[in-house]
Amino acid sequence: PELQTLAGSDGSTQISARRANVRPDEFAEIFGDVLIYNRQVLLRADRARLSFTDNRLTLQDNVSIIEANLCINGVGASGNFLIGQGSVDQARFLQPQSNLRGSAREIRLSGRQRFELSEGVVTRCPGESDFWQISSRSLVADQDQSALTVKGMVLRVKQVPILYLPYLKIPVTTERQSGVLPIGLSQNSRNGVETHLEY
């Protein structure tokens, strides 16, 4: 959605729900179709609790976090999402700009430009197709660097593991980047087996 049109003209944060229990200077418990939004993020959940002392939000059941280039759904979440920090449990995500989507046991947000998946699976296959996917122990998406950093990566094609790498950095844009290319192997009758490594 156009977050600019949802938020108040002064850039304030808006909250709507079916009912709320508020203790001034302490917390607010919010129930039923919870919607919290400002110019940068839209949060949805069935239930929420907002601590006024540290601005920490706890979201429960049918959680959605929607930013300009990141959509996350999960069963529960906790953090200060109004500044882009927190974690979402049992999460699925979509990054529309790069067409990257996936799921993870936990997604941690560190500001508006960076998120990390624990025990995650990602793919760029269109629609619901999972012809290929990368599963990993840890995956960090840094939009400032336009790259994914993957640790403990397994590449699967049609659910069959075909490649394991302990560490890999993958660009998420179509722009060319510098770096070492994969090792090239060739064989001919004159020189036998040859190998080359290009930067």
Summary of the structure (lengths in Angstrom):
residues: 199
radius of gyration: 21.2
end to end distance: 41.7
largest distance: 83.2
contacts: 552
relative contact order: 0.09
helix: 4%
strand: 64%
